[in-house]
Amino acid sequence: MAVGTTTQSDDTSARGAFLVALGERLRRLRLRRGMTRKAAAAASGISERHLANLELGTGNASILVLQQLADALACPLAEVVGDVTTRSPEWLLLRDMLSERSEAELEQARACLSELFGAPGRAADRTAHVALVGLRGAGKSTLGQRLARHAGTPFVELSREIERVAGCSLDAIHSLYGADGYRRYERIALEGALAAGGRCVLATPGGLVSEPRSFELLLARCFTVWLRASPEEHMRRVVAQGDFRPMSGNAEAMADLRRILDGRSPFYAKADVTVDTGGQSEDSAFEALCATLASAVDWIAPAR
């Protein structure tokens, strides 16, 4: 066989590798949005079985189906198909410039770009707002309310603020306006909470970190705390609260939860500090939270 020739086997292998990579991107994007496979299939108008085959790399899809999925996942089609940084020469040059930089250097570059283009600037005193991030069941509402009472400041449950701004429940927002509408109301509610003035403790929805503009605003204006726990701990707490939806009709609930946590952990890890609440009682977790914050936020004292 001559050097440089391509066999049918090679071609088939390359197509298979592309489909596997496509499936992995679709699953990663879906989990980043916190959507079950059933929800993503319904939002995109394709069958759940077809989506499952695509994510496994065993199915093929038309460009129109991929566009439907991109719309449902609120991302550009280019991000589904491949790298969005192939759009233009400038994108390619920027990608090459940043490709081998460390996380610290990338953070510095992002700060410079934010200042250049008028993105949310880092507040002079971010400690006026303490924001708790993490998955459902991390303890954001419970510990957040205790922290606010302890410090004598208002507590803001951002999910309730989203409902207030929209004038309907979270489920209704998703049904009426879709994922894009929800993110829009989430952004409006966050901006309103931060513009209210004065100190506050803010509990954020678990998926806020998957919306770059809102997450950038949170990091710029708040002192952030990641309340971290294991997937098993998250699931146990949610079910203990009487919410069985994570298990409803989803035999792979725990596997999905692990993937969601894996996908979001690098974003949660950008918080200023991390408090591990796994395996702790509420009192112990609260004491750990206060002790961690007391050294950085002057209006929060250690718990007695």
N, C-alpha and C positions, 0 to 999 in steps of 0.2 A: 504494500500500500504506500502510495507516494506521501511524502511529508506535506502537511497542510490540507489534505483532503478531509472531508467530514463524512462519516458514515451515518446511516439511518439510526443506528443505535445511539451515537453521540447526540444526534438531533433530538431524539426522543428523551434522552436523559436530561438535556438542557431544558426542554419544555417542562419536564416533570419538576426540575429544580425551581423553575420560575413559578409554577403553580403552588409548590410548597411554600415558597417565600411570600407569594401573594396571600395565601391562606393565613400565614403567621401575622402578616401586617393587618389583615382584616380582624383577626382575633384580638390583636394588641390594641387596635383602635377602638374596637367595641368595648373591651374591658376598661380601657382608659376612661370611656364615657360612663362606665358603670352600668352598661346595658346587658341584660341576659340575651342569649341567642334568640329566644322567642320574641322578645321586645324588638330587637334589631330587625328580625325577619318581618314582623308586622309593620314596623315603621318604613321599611324599604319596599314592601309589597311583593316580596318573594317568599317562597316556602321555607320553613325552618329546616327541612331536610336538605334543600339546595344550599342554604347557607352553611349547614354543617359540613357538607361535602366540599364546599369551597374552602372552609377553614382547615379542613384536613388535607387539602392539596390534591384531592382526588376528583374534584369537579372543575368544570370550565365555565366561563361566563362571557356574555356579550358585553360590549362597552356600555350599553344602556343599563344593564344590570349593575355593573360596577358604579355607574353614575348614581343609580338609585341608592346603592349602599353608601356611597360618599355623602349624599344628601342626608341620609338617615343618621350617619355618624358625624355630621356637621364638620366635614373636612374637605379639602380640595381633592378632586379626582386624582391629581398627580400624587398625592400622599398615599392613596390606595394602591396605585399602579407602581409607584417607585419613589424616588427622592425628589421632593419639591425644589431642591436647590439645583435642578437642571433647567430651570425656566429661562435663564438668560446668561450671557457671559459674565455679568456682574455677580449674579448668584454663584456661578461656578468659581469665580475668583475669590469671593468671600468665603465660600465653603473650603477652598484649598487653604486659605490663610488661617482659618480657624480649626481645621480638621485635627491637628496634632497638639492643640493647646490644652493645658490642664484645666480642671474645673475652676480653679481660682482665677486663671487668666480669662476664661470664658465669662465668668461673673463680672470681671472688671470691664471686659468689652461690652457686655450688655448694659452696664451702668453708664458707660460713655455714650452708647447709642441712645439710651433713654434720655440723657441730657441733651443730646444733639437734636433729637426729633420731638422733644416735648412730651415724652412719656411720663408717667407718674414719677415725680422726683422723690428721693428718699427724704422723709420728714425729718426735721431737725431733732424732734423728740418723739420717736416712734413708741416710747414706753407709755404714752398716754392711752394707747389702746392695746390690750392684750388679747390676741386672737388664738383660739384653740383649733388645731386642724387634726384630721385623722378620720379613719373609717367609722361607720356607724358602730355603736357599741364600744367606742373608745373611752367614753365617759365625759364627752365634751359638755353635754347639757348638765349632767349631775354635778361634775366638778366645777364647771363654769359658774353655775348658780351659787355654789358654796363659796367660791373664790370672790364673787361679786359681793356677797353678804359680808364676808370676812374683811374685805377692803372698803366696804361702804360705798360702792360704785354701782351704776346700772349694769344689768346683764342683758345682752342682746342675743336672742336666738335668731340667726339670720334666716332660717327656714320660715319662721313665723313672719318675719319682715317681708319676705318674698310674697307670701300669701296676702299680707296686708296691702302691698303695693299693687298686686295683680287683682285683688278683690275676689280671689277664689283659691281653692286648695291646690296643693302641689300636683296631685293627680289630674285635676282639671286643667291646670296650666299645660301639662304635657299632652293631654288629650286635645285641647283646643289649639295650642300654639306650637307644639312639638319641642324638640330639644333646643332649637335656636331661640324660640320664645322664652323658654325657661331661663337660658343663660342671659338673655337680655334683662329679664326681671331680676335675676340674681345680681347682675352688675349694678342696676339701679338701686336695689336694696342696700348693697354694700356701700356704694357712694353716699347714700343717704345716712347710713349709720355712722360713717366716718366724718360726715360734714356736720353732725349734730353738735359737736363741741363737747369738751369735757372728757373725763376718763370713762372707760367702760371695759367690760369683759365681753368678748364676742365669741360665740360658738358658731363655727362655719359648717356648711354641708360637706359631706365627705368628698363629693366630686368637684368642688370648687377649684381644686388644683389642676383639673384638666382643662380649664378655660384660661389660657395664658394671660389675657388682659386683666381679668379679675385677680388672678393669682399675683401678677406683678404689682397691682395696686395694693393688695394685702401685704406683700413683703415690704413695699415702700413705706406704708403708713402705719404698720402695726408691729409690735414685738410678738413674734409668733412662737407657738409651742406645739410640737407634735406629741400628741398622746398616743403612744405606741402600745400595741398588744398583739398577741398571736392571733391567727385566723380563728382558731378554736375558741379563744376568749371572746372575740368579737361576736361569733355566732351564738355562744352560750348566753351572753348578756342580752342580745337582741331577742332571743327566744324567751329568756326569763322575764322580759318586759311584756310578754304576751303577744309579740309580733311573730307570727309563724310564716310570713310571706317569703322569707329567704328559702324556706324548705318547700313551699307550695309548688307542686308540679315540676320540681327541679331536682332530679336525682343527683346532679353534679353540683349541688349548691356549694359544698365545701371546696371543691376543686375550683369553681368559679371565683369564690371569695379569695382563695390563695392567689389566683392569677390577678385579680383586681388589686390586691395588696402589693403584689410584686410589681405591677405596672405603675402604681402610684407612689410607692415607697421613695424612689429617687426625688420626687417632687415634695413629698412630706419632709424629707430629710433636709430640704433647704430652709426649714424653720430655724429660728435662732437657737432654740434649745429643744431637747427631747426628754420626755418623762415617760418611763416605761411603767404602765399600769397593770401589766400582766401578772396574775397570781397574787395581787394585793387586794386587801379590803378597801372599801371606799375611804375610810379614815386614813389608812396608810398611804394610799395614792394621793389624797389631798395634802397630807403633810409633805410628801415628796415634791408635789407641785409647788407649794408655798416656799419650801426651802430652795428650790431651783430658781424661782422668780425673785426671791428676796434679795439675791445678790446683784440683780440687774435692774429691777423695777423698784424705785424708792417708795412707792405708795403701797407696796405689799410687804407685810411682815410675816415672819415664820409662824406657822400654826402652833397654837399652844396645846 
